[in-house]
Amino acid sequence: MTDGFVNHQGGSLSVDVAFVMPVVLIVLMMMFELARMALVLIIGNLALDTALQDLRMDDTIDLTEAAVVAPALKEAVLIHGFGYLKDDDIEMEVKAYRDLATYGALMAGEEPDEDDEEQEGKASSYPLITVQMNITQAWATALPGLMGFSGDHTYRYFEVLGNLYQQAVTQ
């Protein structure tokens, strides 16, 4: 009488697969998300570094003018982004500072010293700029939304550039 239920193992594999398969799919989807995050980080970093290098070599742009540098830098990042970064994904903020002392004072919340004569000729008297680039993209899969995350994720890059030496223009 116990013959029919106890001794047969038919169908037990399909029950095991039914329990394990959702876990395998979730892990696979998270691996896709992590790989895509790494790809965006690498492409964004490479595009920003290459764009900054190109801007330093461009003699037509005054690197101390933030209003001029920001659109040119964003355009260069889009060019060097391998078509993966879109204009709507990138938010660029550029700030120009007269010298290192001014930047340091503003970061400390103090008033910058206006005495230019004692700074003349020192290495700290060269101008510098800060660049903050935010890349915001939607998730590749629906899993983060199901887990309660927001609809997109943001990568923030921050660069402080004090080596703004451009080649002398010869005529």
DSSP file (Angstrom, degrees, kcal/mol; ACC not computed):
  #  RESIDUE AA STRUCTURE BP1 BP2  ACC     N-H-->O    O-->H-N    N-H-->O    O-->H-N    TCO  KAPPA ALPHA  PHI   PSI    X-CA   Y-CA   Z-CA
    1    1 A M              0   0    0      0, 0.0     3,-0.5     0, 0.0     4,-0.2   0.000 360.0 360.0 360.0 -28.3    0.0    0.0    0.0
    2    2 A T     >  +     0   0    0      1,-0.2     4,-1.3     2,-0.1     5,-0.4   0.363 360.0  99.2 -86.2   5.8    2.9    2.4    0.5
    3    3 A D  H  > S+     0   0    0      1,-0.2     4,-0.5     2,-0.2    -1,-0.2   0.804  75.3  50.0 -64.8 -36.6    4.2    1.3   -2.9
    4    4 A G  H  4 S+     0   0    0     -3,-0.5    -1,-0.2     1,-0.1     4,-0.2   0.785 117.1  30.5 -81.2 -29.4    2.9    4.3   -5.0
    5    5 A F  H  4 S+     0   0    0     -3,-0.3    -2,-0.2    -4,-0.2     3,-0.1   0.838 117.1  44.6-103.4 -36.5    4.1    7.3   -3.1
    6    6 A V  H  < S+     0   0    0     -4,-1.3    -3,-0.1     1,-0.2    -2,-0.1   0.868 111.4  45.9 -82.5 -38.9    7.3    6.5   -1.3
    7    7 A N  S  < S+     0   0    0     -4,-0.5     2,-0.5    -5,-0.4    -1,-0.2   0.540  91.8  86.7 -89.8  -7.3    9.4    4.7   -3.8
    8    8 A H        +     0   0    0     -4,-0.2    -4,-0.0    -3,-0.1     0, 0.0  -0.823  40.9 176.6-102.9 131.3    8.9    6.9   -6.9
    9    9 A Q    >   +     0   0    0     -2,-0.5     3,-1.8     2,-0.0     4,-0.3   0.252  33.2 138.1-110.0   8.4   11.2    9.8   -7.6
   10   10 A G  T 3  S+     0   0    0      1,-0.2    -2,-0.1     2,-0.1     0, 0.0  -0.340  71.2  15.6 -61.3 130.8    9.7   10.8  -10.9
   11   11 A G  T 3> S+     0   0    0     -2,-0.1     4,-1.3     3,-0.0    -1,-0.2   0.377  87.9 113.9  89.6  -3.6    9.3   14.6  -11.4
   12   12 A S  H <> S+     0   0    0     -3,-1.8     4,-2.0     1,-0.2     5,-0.1   0.839  74.1  56.0 -70.9 -30.2   11.5   15.6   -8.4
   13   13 A L  H  > S+     0   0    0     -4,-0.3     4,-2.6     1,-0.2    -1,-0.2   0.899 104.6  51.9 -66.3 -40.4   14.0   17.2  -10.8
   14   14 A S  H  > S+     0   0    0      1,-0.2     4,-1.8     2,-0.2    -1,-0.2   0.850 109.0  50.6 -66.7 -32.1   11.4   19.5  -12.3
   15   15 A V  H  X S+     0   0    0     -4,-1.3     4,-1.3     2,-0.2    -1,-0.2   0.904 110.6  49.5 -69.4 -41.5   10.4   20.6   -8.9
   16   16 A D  H  X S+     0   0    0     -4,-2.0     4,-2.1     1,-0.2     3,-0.3   0.913 111.4  48.7 -63.0 -42.8   14.0   21.4   -8.0
   17   17 A V  H  X S+     0   0    0     -4,-2.6     4,-2.9     1,-0.2    -1,-0.2   0.884 106.3  57.6 -64.6 -38.1   14.5   23.3  -11.2
   18   18 A A  H  < S+     0   0    0     -4,-1.8    -1,-0.2     1,-0.2    -2,-0.2   0.819 112.3  41.2 -63.1 -30.7   11.3   25.3  -10.5
   19   19 A F  H  < S+     0   0    0     -4,-1.3     4,-0.5    -3,-0.3    -1,-0.2   0.826 121.0  40.5 -84.1 -33.4   12.8   26.5   -7.2
   20   20 A V  H  X S+     0   0    0     -4,-2.1     4,-2.1    -5,-0.1     3,-0.3   0.819  99.6  71.3 -86.8 -33.2   16.3   27.2   -8.5
   21   21 A M  H  X S+     0   0    0     -4,-2.9     4,-2.5     1,-0.2     5,-0.2   0.870  95.1  51.6 -59.5 -42.9   15.6   28.8  -11.9
   22   22 A P  H  > S+     0   0    0      0, 0.0     4,-2.3     0, 0.0    -1,-0.2   0.899 110.8  49.9 -61.1 -37.1   14.2   32.1  -10.5
   23   23 A V  H  > S+     0   0    0     -4,-0.5     4,-2.3    -3,-0.3    -2,-0.2   0.916 110.9  49.0 -65.2 -42.3   17.3   32.5   -8.3
   24   24 A V  H  X S+     0   0    0     -4,-2.1     4,-2.3     1,-0.2    -1,-0.2   0.904 111.7  49.3 -63.6 -42.1   19.6   31.8  -11.3
   25   25 A L  H  X S+     0   0    0     -4,-2.5     4,-2.4     2,-0.2    -2,-0.2   0.887 110.6  49.8 -65.0 -39.9   17.7   34.3  -13.5
   26   26 A I  H  X S+     0   0    0     -4,-2.3     4,-2.3     2,-0.2    -2,-0.2   0.921 111.9  47.9 -65.0 -43.9   17.9   37.0  -10.8
   27   27 A V  H  X S+     0   0    0     -4,-2.3     4,-1.9     1,-0.2    -2,-0.2   0.910 112.1  50.2 -63.0 -41.8   21.7   36.4  -10.3
   28   28 A L  H  X S+     0   0    0     -4,-2.3     4,-1.8     2,-0.2    -2,-0.2   0.911 110.3  49.3 -63.5 -42.9   22.2   36.6  -14.1
   29   29 A M  H  X S+     0   0    0     -4,-2.4     4,-2.0     1,-0.2    -1,-0.2   0.891 110.5  50.7 -64.9 -39.0   20.2   39.8  -14.4
   30   30 A M  H  X S+     0   0    0     -4,-2.3     4,-2.6     1,-0.2    -1,-0.2   0.854 106.9  54.4 -67.0 -33.8   22.2   41.4  -11.6
   31   31 A M  H  X S+     0   0    0     -4,-1.9     4,-2.4     2,-0.2    -1,-0.2   0.892 107.3  50.8 -65.5 -38.4   25.4   40.4  -13.3
   32   32 A F  H  X S+     0   0    0     -4,-1.8     4,-2.2     2,-0.2    -2,-0.2   0.914 110.9  48.7 -62.8 -42.6   24.2   42.2  -16.5
   33   33 A E  H  X S+     0   0    0     -4,-2.0     4,-2.4     2,-0.2    -2,-0.2   0.922 112.3  47.6 -63.5 -44.4   23.5   45.3  -14.4
   34   34 A L  H  X S+     0   0    0     -4,-2.6     4,-2.3     2,-0.2    -2,-0.2   0.899 111.9  50.0 -65.0 -40.2   26.9   45.2  -12.7
   35   35 A A  H  X S+     0   0    0     -4,-2.4     4,-2.0     1,-0.2    -1,-0.2   0.897 111.8  48.3 -64.6 -39.3   28.7   44.7  -16.1
   36   36 A R  H  X S+     0   0    0     -4,-2.2     4,-2.4     2,-0.2    -2,-0.2   0.886 109.4  52.8 -68.6 -38.2   26.8   47.6  -17.6
   37   37 A M  H  X S+     0   0    0     -4,-2.4     4,-2.4     1,-0.2    -2,-0.2   0.923 110.1  48.1 -61.6 -43.7   27.7   49.8  -14.6
   38   38 A A  H  X S+     0   0    0     -4,-2.3     4,-2.4     1,-0.2    -2,-0.2   0.893 110.4  52.4 -63.5 -39.2   31.3   49.0  -15.0
   39   39 A L  H  X S+     0   0    0     -4,-2.0     4,-2.7     2,-0.2     5,-0.2   0.921 110.3  46.9 -62.8 -44.5   31.1   49.7  -18.7
   40   40 A V  H  X S+     0   0    0     -4,-2.4     4,-2.7     2,-0.2     5,-0.3   0.901 112.0  51.3 -65.6 -40.7   29.5   53.2  -18.1
   41   41 A L  H  X S+     0   0    0     -4,-2.4     4,-2.1    -5,-0.2    -2,-0.2   0.928 114.2  43.0 -60.9 -45.3   32.2   53.9  -15.4
   42   42 A I  H  X S+     0   0    0     -4,-2.4     4,-2.6     2,-0.2     5,-0.2   0.931 116.5  46.0 -68.6 -46.3   35.0   53.0  -17.8
   43   43 A I  H  X S+     0   0    0     -4,-2.7     4,-2.7    -5,-0.2     5,-0.2   0.918 114.2  48.8 -64.9 -42.8   33.6   54.8  -20.8
   44   44 A G  H  X S+     0   0    0     -4,-2.7     4,-2.3    -5,-0.2     5,-0.2   0.915 113.6  46.2 -62.8 -43.7   32.7   57.9  -18.8
   45   45 A N  H  X S+     0   0    0     -4,-2.1     4,-2.5    -5,-0.3     5,-0.2   0.926 115.2  46.1 -65.1 -45.1   36.2   58.1  -17.3
   46   46 A L  H  X S+     0   0    0     -4,-2.6     4,-2.4     2,-0.2     5,-0.2   0.910 113.5  49.2 -64.5 -42.4   37.9   57.5  -20.6
   47   47 A A  H  X S+     0   0    0     -4,-2.7     4,-2.3    -5,-0.2    -2,-0.2   0.907 113.2  46.6 -65.1 -41.7   35.8   60.1  -22.4
   48   48 A L  H  X S+     0   0    0     -4,-2.3     4,-2.5    -5,-0.2     5,-0.2   0.930 113.7  47.6 -67.6 -44.8   36.3   62.8  -19.7
   49   49 A D  H  X S+     0   0    0     -4,-2.5     4,-2.1     1,-0.2    -2,-0.2   0.919 115.0  45.6 -61.5 -43.6   40.1   62.2  -19.6
   50   50 A T  H  X S+     0   0    0     -4,-2.4     4,-2.4    -5,-0.2    -1,-0.2   0.893 112.7  50.6 -68.1 -39.4   40.4   62.3  -23.4
   51   51 A A  H  X S+     0   0    0     -4,-2.3     4,-2.2    -5,-0.2    -2,-0.2   0.902 110.8  48.9 -65.3 -40.7   38.2   65.4  -23.7
   52   52 A L  H  X S+     0   0    0     -4,-2.5     4,-2.0     2,-0.2    -2,-0.2   0.896 111.0  50.4 -65.6 -39.2   40.2   67.2  -21.0
   53   53 A Q  H  X S+     0   0    0     -4,-2.1     4,-1.2    -5,-0.2    -2,-0.2   0.914 110.8  49.0 -64.4 -42.0   43.4   66.3  -22.8
   54   54 A D  H  X S+     0   0    0     -4,-2.4     4,-0.8     1,-0.2    -2,-0.2   0.889 109.8  51.9 -64.3 -38.9   42.1   67.5  -26.1
   55   55 A L  H >< S+     0   0    0     -4,-2.2     3,-0.6     1,-0.2     6,-0.2   0.869 105.0  55.5 -67.5 -35.5   40.9   70.8  -24.5
   56   56 A R  H 3< S+     0   0    0     -4,-2.0   111,-0.3     1,-0.2    -1,-0.2   0.844 109.9  46.8 -63.5 -31.6   44.4   71.4  -23.0
   57   57 A M  H 3< S+     0   0    0     -4,-1.2     2,-0.6    -3,-0.2    -1,-0.2   0.597  89.5  98.9 -85.7 -12.0   45.8   71.1  -26.5
   58   58 A D    X<  -     0   0    0     -4,-0.8     3,-0.6    -3,-0.6    -4,-0.0  -0.678  53.2-168.8 -82.2 117.5   43.3   73.4  -28.1
   59   59 A D  T 3  S+     0   0    0     -2,-0.6    -1,-0.2     1,-0.2   110,-0.1   0.603  78.9  66.3 -80.6 -11.7   44.7   76.9  -28.5
   60   60 A T  T 3  S+     0   0    0      2,-0.0     2,-0.5     1,-0.0    -1,-0.2   0.612  88.3  75.8 -87.2 -11.3   41.4   78.5  -29.4
   61   61 A I  S <  S-     0   0    0     -3,-0.6     2,-0.8    -6,-0.2     8,-0.0  -0.873  73.2-139.1-108.0 130.1   39.7   78.0  -26.0
   62   62 A D    >   -     0   0    0     -2,-0.5     3,-1.7     1,-0.1     7,-0.2  -0.779  13.8-158.6 -84.0 110.5   40.5   80.0  -22.9
   63   63 A L  T 3  S+     0   0    0     -2,-0.8    -1,-0.1     1,-0.3    -7,-0.0   0.553  85.4  64.7 -72.7  -6.7   40.6   77.4  -20.2
   64   64 A T  T 3  S+     0   0    0      1,-0.1     2,-0.8    32,-0.1    -1,-0.3   0.461  83.5  84.8 -92.8  -0.9   40.0   80.0  -17.4
   65   65 A E    X>  -     0   0    0     -3,-1.7     4,-2.2     1,-0.2     3,-0.9  -0.871  59.2-169.7-102.9 103.5   36.5   80.8  -18.8
   66   66 A A  H 3> S+     0   0    0     -2,-0.8     4,-2.2     1,-0.3    -1,-0.2   0.841  84.4  59.3 -62.6 -35.1   34.0   78.3  -17.4
   67   67 A A  H 34 S+     0   0    0      1,-0.2    -1,-0.3     2,-0.2    -2,-0.0   0.768 112.5  39.8 -67.1 -24.5   31.2   79.4  -19.7
   68   68 A V  H <> S+     0   0    0     -3,-0.9     4,-1.2    -6,-0.2    -2,-0.2   0.825 115.1  50.9 -88.9 -37.7   33.3   78.5  -22.7
   69   69 A V  H  X S+     0   0    0     -4,-2.2     4,-3.0    -7,-0.2     5,-0.3   0.889 100.0  62.8 -71.1 -40.7   34.9   75.3  -21.4
   70   70 A A  H  X S+     0   0    0     -4,-2.2     4,-2.3     1,-0.2     5,-0.2   0.917 107.6  39.0 -58.0 -52.0   31.6   73.6  -20.2
   71   71 A P  H  > S+     0   0    0      0, 0.0     4,-2.2     0, 0.0    -1,-0.2   0.894 118.1  49.8 -67.3 -36.2   29.9   73.3  -23.7
   72   72 A A  H  X S+     0   0    0     -4,-1.2     4,-2.0     2,-0.2    -2,-0.2   0.899 112.3  48.0 -66.6 -38.9   33.2   72.4  -25.4
   73   73 A L  H  X S+     0   0    0     -4,-3.0     4,-2.4     2,-0.2    -1,-0.2   0.895 110.8  50.5 -68.3 -40.5   34.0   69.8  -22.8
   74   74 A K  H  X S+     0   0    0     -4,-2.3     4,-2.2    -5,-0.3    -2,-0.2   0.913 110.9  49.2 -63.8 -42.1   30.5   68.2  -23.1
   75   75 A E  H  X S+     0   0    0     -4,-2.2     4,-1.9     1,-0.2    -1,-0.2   0.904 111.5  49.1 -63.0 -41.0   30.8   68.1  -26.8
   76   76 A A  H  X S+     0   0    0     -4,-2.0     4,-2.3     2,-0.2    -2,-0.2   0.876 109.0  52.6 -67.4 -36.9   34.2   66.4  -26.6
   77   77 A V  H  X S+     0   0    0     -4,-2.4     4,-0.5     1,-0.2    -1,-0.2   0.904 108.6  50.8 -63.9 -40.8   32.9   63.9  -24.0
   78   78 A L  H ><>S+     0   0    0     -4,-2.2     5,-0.6     1,-0.2     3,-0.6   0.885 110.9  48.8 -63.8 -37.9   30.1   63.0  -26.4
   79   79 A I  H ><5S+     0   0    0     -4,-1.9     3,-0.6     1,-0.2    -2,-0.2   0.918 116.2  41.7 -66.5 -42.7   32.6   62.5  -29.2
   80   80 A H  H 3<5S+     0   0    0     -4,-2.3    -1,-0.2     1,-0.2    -2,-0.2   0.380  92.6  87.1 -88.0   4.9   34.9   60.3  -27.1
   81   81 A G  T XX5S-     0   0    0     -3,-0.6     3,-2.2    -4,-0.5     4,-0.6   0.285  97.4-122.3 -87.6  10.7   32.0   58.4  -25.6
   82   82 A F  T <45 -     0   0    0     -3,-0.6    -2,-0.1     1,-0.3    -3,-0.1   0.721  63.0 -68.1  58.0  24.4   31.9   55.8  -28.4
   83   83 A G  T 34<S+     0   0    0     -5,-0.6    -1,-0.3     2,-0.2    -4,-0.1   0.477 121.0 103.7  76.2   0.7   28.2   56.7  -29.1
   84   84 A Y  T <4  +     0   0    0     -3,-2.2     2,-0.4    -6,-0.1    -2,-0.2   0.795  67.2  67.0 -84.8 -30.4   27.3   55.1  -25.8
   85   85 A L  S  < S-     0   0    0     -4,-0.6     2,-0.3    -7,-0.2    -2,-0.2  -0.780  72.8-155.8 -94.2 135.1   26.8   58.4  -23.9
   86   86 A K    >>  -     0   0    0     -2,-0.4     3,-0.9     1,-0.1     4,-0.8  -0.719  27.1-113.9-108.5 159.1   23.9   60.6  -25.0
   87   87 A D  G >4 S+     0   0    0     -2,-0.3     3,-0.7     1,-0.3    -1,-0.1   0.858 116.6  52.4 -60.1 -38.4   23.5   64.4  -24.7
   88   88 A D  G 34 S+     0   0    0      1,-0.2    -1,-0.3     3,-0.0    48,-0.1   0.718 103.9  59.0 -71.4 -20.8   20.6   64.0  -22.2
   89   89 A D  G <4 S+     0   0    0     -3,-0.9    47,-2.5    46,-0.1     2,-0.4   0.712  94.8  75.6 -79.2 -21.2   22.6   61.7  -20.0
   90   90 A I  E <<  -A  135   0A   0     -4,-0.8     2,-0.5    -3,-0.7    45,-0.2  -0.790  51.2-177.2-106.5 132.2   25.4   64.1  -19.3
   91   91 A E  E     -A  134   0A   0     43,-2.3    43,-2.7    -2,-0.4     2,-0.4  -0.993  14.8-165.5-122.9 121.9   25.3   67.1  -16.9
   92   92 A M  E     -A  133   0A   0     -2,-0.5     2,-0.4    41,-0.2    41,-0.2  -0.907  11.2-178.7-115.8 132.0   28.5   69.2  -16.9
   93   93 A E  E     -A  132   0A   0     39,-2.5    39,-2.9    -2,-0.4     2,-0.4  -0.986   5.6-178.3-130.5 122.9   29.5   71.8  -14.3
   94   94 A V  E     -A  131   0A   0     -2,-0.4     2,-0.4    37,-0.2    37,-0.2  -0.974   3.5-173.3-123.0 132.2   32.8   73.8  -14.7
   95   95 A K  E     -A  130   0A   0     35,-2.3    35,-2.6    -2,-0.4     2,-0.4  -0.989  10.7-150.8-125.7 135.2   34.1   76.4  -12.3
   96   96 A A  E     -A  129   0A   0     -2,-0.4     2,-0.3    33,-0.2    33,-0.2  -0.843   9.6-166.4-105.8 141.6   37.2   78.5  -12.9
   97   97 A Y  E     -A  128   0A   0     31,-3.0    31,-1.7    -2,-0.4     3,-0.1  -0.951  25.3-132.7-127.0 146.8   39.4   79.9  -10.1
   98   98 A R  S    S-     0   0    0     -2,-0.3     2,-0.3    29,-0.2    -1,-0.1   0.890  82.5 -24.3 -65.3 -41.4   42.1   82.5  -10.3
   99   99 A D  S  > S-     0   0    0     28,-0.2     4,-1.9    29,-0.1    26,-0.2  -0.936  71.2 -86.5-160.4 178.7   44.6   80.5   -8.4
  100  100 A L  H  > S+     0   0    0     24,-1.8     4,-2.7    26,-0.4     5,-0.2   0.850 121.7  56.4 -66.4 -35.8   45.1   77.7   -5.9
  101  101 A A  H  > S+     0   0    0     23,-0.6     4,-2.4     2,-0.2    -1,-0.2   0.900 107.1  49.2 -64.1 -40.7   44.8   80.0   -2.9
  102  102 A T  H  > S+     0   0    0      2,-0.2     4,-2.3     1,-0.2    -2,-0.2   0.926 112.4  47.9 -63.8 -44.8   41.4   81.2   -4.1
  103  103 A Y  H  X S+     0   0    0     -4,-1.9     4,-2.3     1,-0.2    -2,-0.2   0.931 112.9  48.5 -61.0 -46.6   40.1   77.7   -4.6
  104  104 A G  H  X S+     0   0    0     -4,-2.7     4,-1.6     1,-0.2    -2,-0.2   0.896 111.5  49.2 -62.4 -41.3   41.4   76.6   -1.2
  105  105 A A  H  <>S+     0   0    0     -4,-2.4     5,-2.9     1,-0.2     4,-0.5   0.915 112.1  47.7 -65.9 -42.3   39.8   79.6    0.5
  106  106 A L  H ><5S+     0   0    0     -4,-2.3     3,-0.7     1,-0.2    -2,-0.2   0.871 110.7  51.5 -67.5 -36.0   36.5   79.0   -1.1
  107  107 A M  H 3<5S+     0   0    0     -4,-2.3    -1,-0.2     1,-0.2    -2,-0.2   0.822 110.5  49.4 -68.5 -30.0   36.5   75.3   -0.3
  108  108 A A  T 3<5S-     0   0    0     -4,-1.6    -1,-0.2    -5,-0.2    -2,-0.2   0.507 118.7-112.8 -85.1  -4.9   37.2   76.2    3.4
  109  109 A G  T < 5S+     0   0    0     -3,-0.7    -3,-0.2    -4,-0.5     2,-0.2   0.679  75.8 125.6  82.9  17.9   34.4   78.7    3.4
  110  110 A E      < -     0   0    0     -5,-2.9    -1,-0.3    -6,-0.2    -2,-0.1  -0.569  69.0 -96.2-103.4 168.7   36.6   81.7    3.8
  111  111 A E        -     0   0    0     -2,-0.2     2,-0.1    -3,-0.1    -1,-0.0  -0.709  45.5-114.7 -81.5 132.9   36.9   84.9    1.7
  112  112 A P        -     0   0    0      0, 0.0     2,-0.4     0, 0.0   -10,-0.1  -0.395  28.4-110.5 -69.4 147.1   39.7   84.6   -0.9
  113  113 A D        -     0   0    0      1,-0.1    -8,-0.1   -12,-0.1   -11,-0.1  -0.630  20.9-158.1 -77.9 130.0   42.7   87.0   -0.4
  114  114 A E        +     0   0    0     -2,-0.4     2,-1.2    -3,-0.0    -1,-0.1   0.339  54.7 118.4 -91.6   6.5   42.8   89.6   -3.2
  115  115 A D        +     0   0    0      1,-0.2     4,-0.4     2,-0.1     3,-0.1  -0.625  31.2 167.8 -81.1  98.0   46.5   90.4   -2.8
  116  116 A D     >  +     0   0    0     -2,-1.2     4,-0.9     1,-0.2     3,-0.5   0.745  62.2  70.3 -81.3 -25.8   47.9   89.4   -6.3
  117  117 A E  T  4 S+     0   0    0      1,-0.2     3,-0.4     2,-0.2    -1,-0.2   0.858  97.7  47.7 -68.4 -35.3   51.3   91.0   -5.9
  118  118 A E  T  4 S+     0   0    0      1,-0.2    -1,-0.2    -3,-0.1    -2,-0.1   0.721 112.3  51.1 -77.6 -18.4   52.7   88.5   -3.4
  119  119 A Q  T >4 S+     0   0    0     -3,-0.5     3,-1.9    -4,-0.4     6,-0.2   0.592  80.9 122.7 -88.5 -12.7   51.4   85.5   -5.5
  120  120 A E  T 3< S+     0   0    0     -4,-0.9     3,-0.1    -3,-0.4     4,-0.0  -0.260  81.3   6.1 -58.8 127.9   53.0   86.8   -8.7
  121  121 A G  T 3  S+     0   0    0      1,-0.3    -1,-0.3     2,-0.1     2,-0.1   0.270  98.1 122.2  86.9 -11.4   55.4   84.2  -10.2
  122  122 A K  S X  S-     0   0    0     -3,-1.9     3,-1.6     1,-0.1    -1,-0.3  -0.461  73.4-118.1 -81.4 157.8   54.6   81.4   -7.8
  123  123 A A  G >  S+     0   0    0      1,-0.3     3,-1.2     2,-0.2    -1,-0.1   0.818 114.2  60.5 -64.0 -29.5   53.4   78.0   -8.9
  124  124 A S  G 3  S+     0   0    0      1,-0.2   -24,-1.8   -25,-0.1   -23,-0.6   0.541  88.4  74.4 -76.7  -3.9   50.2   78.6   -6.9
  125  125 A S  G <  S+     0   0    0     -3,-1.6    -1,-0.2    -6,-0.2    -2,-0.2   0.530  72.3 102.9 -85.8  -4.4   49.4   81.7   -9.0
  126  126 A Y  S <  S-     0   0    0     -3,-1.2   -26,-0.4    -4,-0.2    39,-0.0  -0.531  79.4-108.5 -77.1 144.9   48.4   79.7  -12.1
  127  127 A P        -     0   0    0      0, 0.0    37,-0.4     0, 0.0     2,-0.3  -0.254  35.1-167.7 -70.0 159.0   44.6   79.3  -12.7
  128  128 A L  E     -A   97   0A   0    -31,-1.7   -31,-3.0   -29,-0.1     2,-0.3  -0.974   7.6-153.9-143.1 159.8   42.7   76.1  -12.1
  129  129 A I  E     -AB  96 161A   0     32,-2.1    32,-3.2    -2,-0.3     2,-0.4  -0.936   8.1-143.6-129.9 154.2   39.3   74.7  -13.0
  130  130 A T  E     -AB  95 160A   0    -35,-2.6   -35,-2.3    -2,-0.3     2,-0.5  -0.959  14.0-162.4-115.9 140.1   37.1   72.1  -11.4
  131  131 A V  E     -AB  94 159A   0     28,-3.0    28,-2.8    -2,-0.4     2,-0.5  -0.985   7.5-176.0-124.7 124.5   35.0   69.8  -13.6
  132  132 A Q  E     -AB  93 158A   0    -39,-2.9   -39,-2.5    -2,-0.5     2,-0.5  -0.983   6.7-176.1-119.9 121.5   32.0   67.8  -12.3
  133  133 A M  E     -AB  92 157A   0     24,-2.5    24,-2.9    -2,-0.5     2,-0.5  -0.972   6.0-165.8-120.3 126.8   30.3   65.5  -14.7
  134  134 A N  E     -AB  91 156A   0    -43,-2.7   -43,-2.3    -2,-0.5     2,-0.6  -0.944   1.5-164.9-110.9 129.2   27.2   63.5  -13.9
  135  135 A I  E     -AB  90 155A   0     20,-2.7    20,-2.7    -2,-0.5     2,-0.5  -0.966   8.1-172.6-112.8 119.2   26.1   60.7  -16.1
  136  136 A T  E     + B   0 154A   0    -47,-2.5     2,-0.3    -2,-0.6    18,-0.2  -0.955  11.3 165.9-115.4 124.5   22.5   59.5  -15.4
  137  137 A Q  E     - B   0 153A   0     16,-2.3    16,-2.7    -2,-0.5     2,-0.1  -0.963  34.5-111.7-136.7 153.5   21.2   56.4  -17.2
  138  138 A A  E     - B   0 152A   0     -2,-0.3    14,-0.2    14,-0.2    13,-0.1  -0.408  45.9 -91.8 -76.8 158.0   18.2   54.1  -16.8
  139  139 A W        -     0   0    0     12,-1.1    -1,-0.1     1,-0.1  -106,-0.0  -0.357  25.9-135.1 -67.1 151.7   18.7   50.5  -15.6
  140  140 A A  S    S+     0   0    0     -3,-0.1     2,-0.2    -2,-0.0    -1,-0.1   0.811  85.8  33.8 -79.2 -31.4   19.1   47.9  -18.3
  141  141 A T  S    S-     0   0    0   -112,-0.1     4,-0.3     1,-0.0    -2,-0.1  -0.708  80.7-118.3-120.0 171.6   16.7   45.4  -16.8
  142  142 A A  S  > S+     0   0    0     -2,-0.2     4,-1.8     1,-0.2     3,-0.3   0.544  91.4  91.5 -84.7  -8.1   13.5   45.7  -14.8
  143  143 A L  H  > S+     0   0    0      1,-0.2     4,-1.7     2,-0.2    -1,-0.2   0.898  81.2  51.7 -61.3 -46.5   15.0   43.9  -11.7
  144  144 A P  H  4>S+     0   0    0      0, 0.0     5,-2.7     0, 0.0     4,-0.3   0.879 110.0  51.7 -60.3 -34.4   16.2   47.0   -9.8
  145  145 A G  H >45S+     0   0    0     -4,-0.3     3,-1.0    -3,-0.3    -2,-0.2   0.882 109.1  49.8 -65.7 -37.9   12.8   48.6  -10.2
  146  146 A L  H 3<5S+     0   0    0     -4,-1.8    -1,-0.2     1,-0.2    -3,-0.1   0.785 107.7  54.8 -69.6 -26.9   11.2   45.5   -8.8
  147  147 A M  T 3<5S-     0   0    0     -4,-1.7    -1,-0.2    -5,-0.2    -2,-0.2   0.455 125.3-100.9 -87.0  -1.1   13.7   45.6   -5.9
  148  148 A G  T < 5S+     0   0    0     -3,-1.0    -3,-0.2    -4,-0.3    -2,-0.1   0.525  74.5 139.2  98.4   6.5   12.6   49.2   -5.0
  149  149 A F      < -     0   0    0     -5,-2.7    -1,-0.3    -6,-0.2     4,-0.1  -0.380  59.1 -94.8 -77.0 162.9   15.5   51.2   -6.6
  150  150 A S        -     0   0    0      2,-0.2    -1,-0.1     1,-0.1    -2,-0.0  -0.157  41.3 -98.4 -69.8 174.1   14.8   54.4   -8.4
  151  151 A G  S    S+     0   0    0    -13,-0.1   -12,-1.1    -6,-0.1     2,-0.3   0.582  99.2  20.6 -75.0 -10.5   14.4   54.4  -12.2
  152  152 A D  E     -B  138   0A   0    -14,-0.2     2,-0.3     2,-0.0   -14,-0.2  -0.925  65.5-135.3-148.8 173.1   17.9   55.5  -13.0
  153  153 A H  E     -B  137   0A   0    -16,-2.7   -16,-2.3    -2,-0.3     2,-0.4  -0.969  15.4-143.8-134.8 150.4   21.4   55.6  -11.5
  154  154 A T  E     -B  136   0A   0     -2,-0.3     2,-0.4   -18,-0.2   -18,-0.2  -0.939   4.1-160.2-122.2 135.5   24.0   58.5  -11.6
  155  155 A Y  E     -B  135   0A   0    -20,-2.7   -20,-2.7    -2,-0.4     2,-0.5  -0.947  13.8-156.6-109.5 133.1   27.8   58.4  -11.9
  156  156 A R  E     -B  134   0A   0     -2,-0.4     2,-0.4   -22,-0.2   -22,-0.2  -0.948   8.6-172.3-117.7 127.2   29.7   61.4  -10.7
  157  157 A Y  E     -B  133   0A   0    -24,-2.9   -24,-2.5    -2,-0.5     2,-0.4  -0.944   3.9-172.0-114.4 137.3   33.2   62.3  -11.9
  158  158 A F  E     +B  132   0A   0     -2,-0.4     2,-0.4   -26,-0.2   -26,-0.2  -0.990   4.7 178.2-135.0 126.1   35.1   65.2  -10.3
  159  159 A E  E     -B  131   0A   0    -28,-2.8   -28,-3.0    -2,-0.4     2,-0.5  -0.981  16.3-159.7-128.4 137.5   38.4   66.6  -11.6
  160  160 A V  E     -B  130   0A   0     -2,-0.4     2,-0.6   -30,-0.2   -30,-0.2  -0.982  16.6-165.8-113.5 119.3   40.5   69.5  -10.3
  161  161 A L  E     +B  129   0A   0    -32,-3.2   -32,-2.1    -2,-0.5     3,-0.1  -0.911  26.3 156.1-114.5 113.6   42.8   70.7  -13.0
  162  162 A G        +     0   0    0     -2,-0.6     2,-1.1   -34,-0.2    -1,-0.1   0.480  60.7  80.7-109.4  -6.8   45.7   73.0  -12.1
  163  163 A N        +     0   0    0      1,-0.1    -1,-0.1     2,-0.0   -35,-0.1  -0.639  48.3 148.1-101.2  76.3   47.9   72.3  -15.1
  164  164 A L        +     0   0    0     -2,-1.1     2,-0.4   -37,-0.4  -101,-0.2  -0.052  16.7 147.9-100.4  30.5   46.3   74.5  -17.6
  165  165 A Y        -     0   0    0    -39,-0.0     2,-0.3     3,-0.0    -2,-0.0  -0.534  26.7-168.0 -71.8 125.1   49.4   75.3  -19.5
  166  166 A Q        -     0   0    0     -2,-0.4  -109,-0.1     1,-0.1     3,-0.1  -0.807  30.9 -93.9-109.8 155.6   48.7   75.8  -23.2
  167  167 A Q        -     0   0    0   -111,-0.3     2,-0.1    -2,-0.3    -1,-0.1  -0.377  47.9-102.3 -66.0 143.8   51.2   76.1  -26.0
  168  168 A A        -     0   0    0      1,-0.1     2,-0.6    -2,-0.1    -1,-0.1  -0.437  33.2-120.0 -68.0 139.0   52.3   79.6  -26.8
  169  169 A V        -     0   0    0     -2,-0.1     2,-0.4    -3,-0.1    -1,-0.1  -0.708  30.1-160.3 -82.7 120.4   50.7   80.9  -30.0
  170  170 A T              0   0    0     -2,-0.6    -3,-0.0     1,-0.1     0, 0.0  -0.813 360.0 360.0-103.2 143.7   53.4   81.8  -32.5
  171  171 A Q              0   0    0     -2,-0.4    -1,-0.1     0, 0.0    -2,-0.0   0.386 360.0 360.0-118.1 360.0   52.8   84.1  -35.3
